[in-house]
Amino acid sequence: MSFVKSFLTCLILVSYSAPSFTADVNNTLTAFKDDPIWKSVAAVNVAGNKLNVIEKKSTNNNIIVNTGDFKKSKHLTSKVFFGDTLLTMEYLLPQESSAKIFLQGRYAITLTPKSKNNEWQQLSVKFRAPRFNEASQKSQLAFFLEVRINGELVSTNQLLSNQDENAITPWESNSGPTTILANGPFAFRHFNSLPADYSNVIPPEKTGGATNAAELIDYVALGKETFEAVGCNVCHTTTPNNTAASTGPNLFGLFRPEPRTRDVVEGGEGHRFTIKANHEYLVRSIRSPAEQLAIEETGTKKGEAYPALMPPISTEVVSDMQIEAIGAYLATLNEPQHQGPVTRLMKQGSVEKYDPINDRLQLLVDDQVRVQRGPLVSAINSGASARAIHVGLVNSINYSFDPSSLAIVKIWQGGFLDMTGEFTNRGGKGLKLGFESREINLGEQQYLVAPLNRKGNVIDFSFKNAKFGDAEVIKKSIYSTQDHLTQLAEVDAQFLGYTRNSKEKQQAPVFRYRVGENVLNVQTTIAESGDLTVHVTGELKTAQTFAVNNTLLQKPETNAGQLENSLWTLPSGKINAQLKAKIALATNTWHAPKSIFNNRKQPLKIVAATANLPAGYSIQNYYPPKDNFGREQLFEALGLALAA
């Protein structure tokens, strides 16, 4: 996988598996799960074999000590999990006492008394987590790049073939908590466990052997140096809640390992879109800053676009590699739960650019409309339910129809879908908008054109099909005392499926549903020009009203029924009606290049296999078909029919 892809999308998968944690400066114990044996105090000292707590009133209880029966002591466990880790802390041990610090709760560093003069000892650890292949088989051992005590190197490139005998779990994984197991009195303070990225460090062949670490450079350090050398810090603040006047947006919290969204103004007409603040956005902001103007998110000018004052910066001034490094640095400027690796060791030289065509988790549209079902993650008015049906048109315009409201609830341009959240590991993290997407904000209505029930309300099946991640609605539904069938009867509507003419590659699907006694077929098409058509056919027993998004749709008009005050009413009887309008679209959107692979006509790949079978039986491996760009895809056959 390329560095660019890993910069803002795969950091949490490769480098670490949870947010970083820096303890509360006034109470280090906040970094750990509750444990009655451990408590926070203001001061301690060592006298021979004893660790004495000095009682005094203070709001700065940042020293953690263990109390009680040491023989019953268990792991003090951090609240979050880590993969590659940079750990620093200070500790104090009396004579004849010891403690173990466990990275991932598995790999131990033994601490023993180093001083007789109440001097705090400093521990620094660089840890690289084990690596596993797609079959969850360990492909590389975990190892300590270095362990230092009081600045002195005590261990380097120490391979860890298995977990310690006192590990919290009897198996290895790519992440785990930091834990402490004390054998006697123990005190520590200034605990910091931060994410790192040592993916490019090649493990040594044996403990103490050489690695390539010296050949790598720290992109975070390089990024900070470049950011300041070019003068980015003159126009951009980088600290939280900074209200100082600046000509550019505050960059704290903008670039995260898991990209957040931000609103921008694009094009001469000032159209607004929601985009991902990812690597591609960073490159545009530096190479062609006037293409997308950020919108102020706080302060008295909230909602206004920043002025187009920043000049384009060429490769002669800032190289592509330096932009990558700036991105790595900016990813560290976040609250702990969103912070990127504080050190990233990368290869020097040219940067391999991310190509979505080579990423099989990017669902792409070629010359035929694609349809995919699944839960959608979105930052605008939350996402879509697990039953949502996503449509990718051949002109790089995409939308989501949600049976929960029988309406289109999302529209975006650019790449179709990012399947990472559902097609990796155990799934369950939802689909995301595809590569270089620009989401169009539907406003407070959260729909394009929505049918109303007999009470004049928008259809709402959220009690059975909540939006993905809407915990409040899900909780309300679980604890509801209302009968489910009664709730269905009150809505009095039903999703009846969809059809698409497979002979017409570019034809959009037709969604079929019932509202009361009315059965309708609805097809929505959106042209690159922004011309939108909603085509409704069916037999209406009673008049049917639709709510129309008057904020998004410009100059709507219809050839049937009455359109007034954002309500479109069709009379009873047989109908064949159209609602036409225009929506603002981005002019320069990404589209996958034309595919040269014909996935509709590909040979069946059969490979010989061996197995201990009864006489007369044979075995073969049948490989799944490739997708529309010739890439391997997740595929599970539900049945197999063969004809001789």
N, C-alpha and C positions, 0 to 999 in steps of 0.2 A: 504494500500500500504506500502511496506517495506521501511525502511529508506534508504537502499542502492539505491533503485530505485529513491527515491526522491532526493538523494544527487546531482545527475548531470542531471536528466532528468525532474523531476517534480517540481523543486524549483520554477520555474516561474509560475506554475499553482497553487500551494498550498500556497506558502509563500508570493509571490508578483507577480505583473502582469506587471511590467515594470522595466527597469534598475534603479539603484540608481542614485542620482544626488547630487554631492557636488559642490556648486557654485564656480565660478572663484574667487580665493582668492583676486583678485583686483577689482571685481565687482560682488557682490551678486545678482544683478538684472538679471544676465545671467541665473539664475535658473528658471525664470518666463517668461510667455508670455508677449509680449509688452503691456503696459498699460500707456497711457499718464499722468495719475494722479500720477504715481510713478516715482521717479528718484533716481539716485545714487549720493551721495555726499561724501565729505571727512571727515566732522565733523559736529556735532550738539550739542546743549545743551538745557536744560529745564529751563524756567523761569516762574513759576506760571502755568498759563493755556496755555502757549505758548511753541512751539517747534521751536527753532531758528536754522537755517542753517548757519553755519560759512563758508563763502566763502573763499576758498584758493585753490591754484593750487596744484594738486596732481594726481599721476597716480594710487593711491590706494583709489578709491572711492568705498569702501565696505560697506557703510551705505546706507540703502534704506529708503526714507521718502515719505509720501504722500503729495500732494499739491493740490490746487484748492478747489472746492466745495465739502466738506466732505459729504454733504447730498446726493450727486450723486455718491458717491464712490461705486464701485462694487468689486467683489472678485478679488484679485490679485492671479492669478492661476499658479501653477508650470507647467513646460513643460512635466513632466512625471507623470505616475500613480503609485500608491503604494498599496500594501495589508498590511501585517504586517509591521510595521514601527518603527524605532528608530529615533526620531526627536530631534535635539538640535538647539538652537538659542539664541541670546541675543536681548533684546528689551528695548525701552525707551519710557515712556508715561508721558505727562504733566498731571497736575491735571484736573479732570473732563473729561478726555478722556478715551476711552477703545477700545479694539480690540478683535476680535475672530480669533483663529487659527483653521482651519477646517482640520481634517484628512479625506482623501478621498473626501474632499469638502463637507462632510456631518456631521461629528461629531465634535462639537465645544468645545474649551477650551477658556473661557473668561479671558482676561488679563486686570488688572486694575493697576493704579499707585501704586508703592510700596516704592518709595523713593523720598525725596525732595532735594537730593544732587547730582543730575545728575549721579547717579550710574546706570550702565547698569544692567538689571535683566537677570538672566539665566533661560531658560526654557528647561526642559528635559521631553520627553514623550515616553512611551512604549505603543504601540497600537496594538491590535490584531483585524484583520478584521473579519467581519461576515463570516460564512461558509454556503455554499449552497449545496444541494444534486444534484443528476444527473438530477432531474426535475426542477432545478433552484429554489427550495423552500428553504427558509432560515432555516437552521438546528441549528445554534448557533448564539447568539447575538454577535455583536461587543462589545468590552470593552477596557477601558484604564487599563492596568496592573498597571501603576503608572504614576503620573504627579508630577514633582518636580519643584519648583521655588526657585532658589538660594540654591539648595540642600535640601530644606525642602519638605517633602512629604505632598502634599496638597490633593491628591486623590489616592485611591488604589482600584483596581478591581471594577471600576465603569462600570456597565452594561449600554448599549446604545440600548434601545429597538427600537428606530426610529431615523431618521436623524433630525438634528436641523431645526427649522423653517426657518432659513436663508440659508439652504443648497443650493448648486448650482443645485441639481436635486431632484425631489420629490420621488425618489426611491432609494433603496439600491443596492449595488453591491459588488463584492469581491475586487474591486480596484477603485481608483480614485485619482485625484490630491490633493496636499496640497494647501490650499487657505488661504488668509488673508483678513478679512473684518474689516476695521477700522471705528470707530465712533468718529472721531476727529483726531488730529495730532498723528502720530505714526511713530516710527523709529525702524529698526531692522538691525542686522548684524550677521555674522558668522552662516548663515543658512545652516544646514546639514540635509538632509532627506535620510536615508539609509535603505535598505531592511533588514528585520529581519525575523526570523522563530519562531513563538510561537505556532506552530501547536499542540504540545504536551501539551500545557497548557490547562487544563480543566476549562472552565468558572465557576465562582462561581454561587451558586444557587440564590444569591441576591447580590445587590451592597454592597461592603465592605466585602463580605464573603470570605472564604478561597479558595485557589486554590492549585494545586499540584506543583506550580512553584518552591518551595523550595526543592522539591525532584528531580528536573531536574538539569542537568549540561550543561554548555555552551560548545558545541563541538568546536566552533571556538577558544575559549581560551585554551581548552585542546589540540587542534591540534597544536596551536602555541607553547605551552609549550613542547609537545612531539617532534615536529620538531626540536626545539633548543636543547632539552635534549639529543636526540640521535645523534646530530651532523650533521643533514641534511644541515644546513646552512653553513657548512664548504665547501661543494662541490657544492652547488647550490646557485646561486644568486636569489633574490626575488624582485628586483626593475626594473622598466621599462628601456629599452635601456642600460642595464648594460653591459659594454664591458670588465669587469674585467675577467682575466683568471680563469677558473674553470674546474674541471674535469667532471662536469655534466651540463646538460642544465639549462638555466635560467627558473625558474618556474613561473615567472610573466606572466600572460595571458595564461597559458597553460590549467588549469582546470577551466571550466566555467559551469554555470548552464545549458546552452545549449552546449553540448560537441562540441568542435572544432576538427579538424583532425590534425594528424601529421604523418610524414613519419618515418618509422623505418626499420632497417635491421633485418631480421629474418632468422634463419637457417644457417647451416655451409657453404652454397654456397653464402651467402650474398645477397639473394633476397630481394628486397625492396617492401614494401606494405604501403598503407595508412590506418590508423586505427583511431578510435575515441579515443580521450583523455578523457576517462570516468573512472568510478569507477574501472571497471575490469582492465583497463590499469594501474591505480595507484597500485592496488594490485600486479599485475605481476611485476611492476617496483620495488616493495619492497621485495616481496617474492622470485622472480626468475629474477633478473635484466638482466642476460645475455641472456634471451629468446628473448627479443626485445631491440635492441640498437637504441636510438634516433639519429636522423640525425640533424646536426647543421643547424639552419635556418638563421643565420646571421654571419657576420664577414668574416675573411679571409679563414676560414675553412668551409664555407657554403657548404652543400652537403655531407660532410664527417660524418661518424658515430662516435659518442663518444666512447672512449675506454671502454672495459668491465672491469672496475675497482671496481665497487660497489659490495660488498659481499651480499649474500642473508641474509635477516633479518627474524629470526624465530618468532613464536608467543610468545616465552619466553621473547624476547627483546621488541617487539612491538605487542600488541594484535590486534585482528581484530577491536575492538572498537576504539583503538587509530589510526588505519589506517583511519577509517571513520572520526575521528576527524581531522586528518591531511588533508584529502580531503576537509572538511568544511572550514578549515583555508586557504588552497590554493585557494579555490574558491573566497575568498575575494581579492586575489591579481590580480586584473584586473582593466582595465579602467572602469569608472562609468557605461557605457552601458552594460558591461558584468559582473559586480560584483555580487557575491553571497551574501547571508545574512551575515551581520557583527556580528550577534549573533544568535545562534541556540540552543534552549533549548531542550535537548533530554533526554530520559530515560536512567538511568544507567543500566549496565549489558550487557549481550550478545546481539549481533547485528543480527537482522533478515536479512538474505541474500536475495537479489532479485532473484527471480526465473522466467525466461521468460515464463515458461510453465503456470504459474498462471496469466500471463499478457495477456489478450485477445486482446490487441492492437499489440502484436507481432504475425505477420502472419508466421506460421511455416510450414515446409515441413516434411512429414513423409515418407511413402513408395510410394507416388505418386507425379509426377511433378505438381507444382502449377503455375498458370498463373494469374497475377493481372495487371490491367491497372491503370494508374494514373501518375500525375506529381511527379518527383523525385528530392529531394534536394541532392546536392552533392557538396563538396568543391573542387573537382578536375575538372577543366574545366567546371564549373557550372553543372547543373543537366540535366534532360531529360524533354521533352515536356509532356503536359498533355495527349497526345495520346500514350505515350510510353507503351510498353507491357513488363512486367517484368516476367522472367521465373526462378522458383526455382527448380533446379534439386535435385534428392534424395541424391546426394553425397555432398551436402552443397556448391555447386558451383552455382552461380546465375548470370544472365545477363539481360540487358535491350535492347530490340529492339525498336528503335525509328523510326516511320514512317516519321518523319521530314527529315531523311537522308536515310531511307530504310536500316539501318545498326545497328549492335550491338554497343552501345555507352558506356556501363558500364559493368564491370565484377567484381564480388566480391565473397568472400568466407565467410562462417559462417551463421548467421541467415539470413532469407529471407528479410522481410520488417517490418518496424515499422510504423504502421498505425495511430499513435497518431495525426499527423498533419491534417489528413483528417477525422478521425472518432470521434474527440472530438470537443465540442463547435460548432462553425459554419464551421469548416474545413477550407480549403483553404491554409493551410500551407505546403502542400506537403507531400509525403511519404519520409521515410528515410531508409537507409540501416539497416538491422536487427541487432539483438543482436550479439556482439562479431564479427563484420564484419571486413574483411580485403579487402580493395578495391585495385584493380590492375590498376595502372596508364597506360592508353593507349597512353600517350604522346601527342605531338602536333597534331597528326592526329585525335584524338578523335573518332576513329572508329576501328573496328576489320577488316572487309572486306566490302568495300562499292562499290556499282555499280556506274559507271560513265555514264553520258548522252552523247548525240551525240557530244557535244562540249568538251568532256573529263573532265568535272567537276563533283565533288561529288554532288549528289542530295541534294538540299537545299530548304526545304519547311518552313524555319523559318519565312517567312513573314506571314504564316498562323498558324504555330505550333511552336512558339518560345520555347526555353528552359525555364523551370520554373524559374521565378525570373529574367530573362534577360530583364530588363526594357528598355535598349537602343534599342534592336531589336524590342520590342513591340511598343515603341514610334515611331520608324522609320516606322513601318508598318502602324500604325494608321494615320500618317501624309503623307504617300506616295500618290503621285498623279497618280501613275501608275495603270492602270486598273487591277483588280484582275484576270480576265480571261486571260489577256495578260501574267501576271506573271505565271499562271499555264501552259499556252501553251509553254512558254520559257523553263520551267523545263521539260515538256513532260514526266512525270512519274506519277505513281499512286500506292498507297497501296491498295491491293485487299483483305486483311484480313489474317487470319491464321487458320489452322486446327490442330487437335491433335487426334490421335487414342485413344479413351477413354478405349479401351480394353487392351491397353499396358500402364500400370501404369507409367513406367519409360521413355516412349518415349517423346522426346522433340518436341515442336510444329514446324510446317512447315509454314514459312511466304511466302506469295504469293504477288508479285508486278509486275508492268509493267514499263519498261524503253523503251521509244520509241515504237516500235512494238514488242519488246521482252517481253514475259511473263515468269517469272521465279518462281520456288519454291525453297526456301532455308531453309535448316535445319542445325543447329549448335549443335554439342555435344562436351562436354569437360569432359574428364575422370579425376579421382583423380590423376593419374600419370602426368597430364598436357598434355596428347595427345588430340589434337583438330582436329575435322573434320568438314569441311564445305561442305555439300552435295547440289549440284545444279542440278535441272532437269527442263525441259521445252522445248518449241519450240522457236528457235531464228530465226527471219527473217534476222537479220544482226549480225555480230560479236559483242559480248558483253565483255566489259572490266571492271574489278574490280580493285580498289585500295587496296593493301594489306599492313597492318601495319607491316612493316619490323623491327620496333623497338621492338615490342612485340613478334612477331612470330619467333620462332627459327627453322631453317632448313625447310622452307616450300617446299612442293613438290606436284605435281598434276598428275593425271592420264589422263588429257585431256587438250587441249589448250596449250598456251605458257605462262610461268611464267618468267618474266624478268623485272629487275629494279622496283620491287615492284608493277608491273602491271600484272594481270592475265587476259588473253584474250581467250575467248572461241569462236570457229568458229560458223557460222550460221548452222541451222539445228536442229535436235532433239538431246538433250544432256542429259547425265547422268554422271556428273563430280564430282570429289572430290578434295578438297584442304586439305592436311594434314600438321600439324606443331605441335610444342610443345611450351607451355608457362610455365613460372615459377610460381609455386603455393606454398602456405604455407603448411607445413606438418601436423601441429597440429591445426586444426580448429574446432570450436564448431559445434555440430550437435544436434538437439533436440533428446531426447531419444525416443525409440520406443513407439508409442501410443498404448494403449490397448482399445481405444474407436473406435467402428466401426460407423463412421458417415454416411456411405452409407446405413446402415440398422438401422434406429432408429425410434422408435414409434412416431406417431404424438401426441403431448401433447394437450389435450383439457380440458379446465376448464369452469365450469358453470359460467354464468354471469346473471345479472339481469338488466332489463331496462323496461321502460314504453312503451310497444309495443301494436299495435292493436291486436285484437283477431286472433288467428291462427299463430302468429309469435313467434319465440323463438330466443335466442341469446346465443352464445358460444364464448369463447376466444380460438383462435388457436395460440399456441406458436411457435416461429421460431425454425428451427433445430439448433443443436449445430455444432461446427466446428470439424475438424479432431482430435482435442485433447479434445473433450467433453466440450468445453467452450462456454458460451453464446456469440453470435456474433451479430453485427449490421445487421439487416435484415429487408427489407421492401418488402412485397409481392406485386407483380404487378398484380397478378390474382390468383384465387383459383378455382380449379375444384374438385367437389365431386361426387362420384359415390355410389349409394345405393347398 
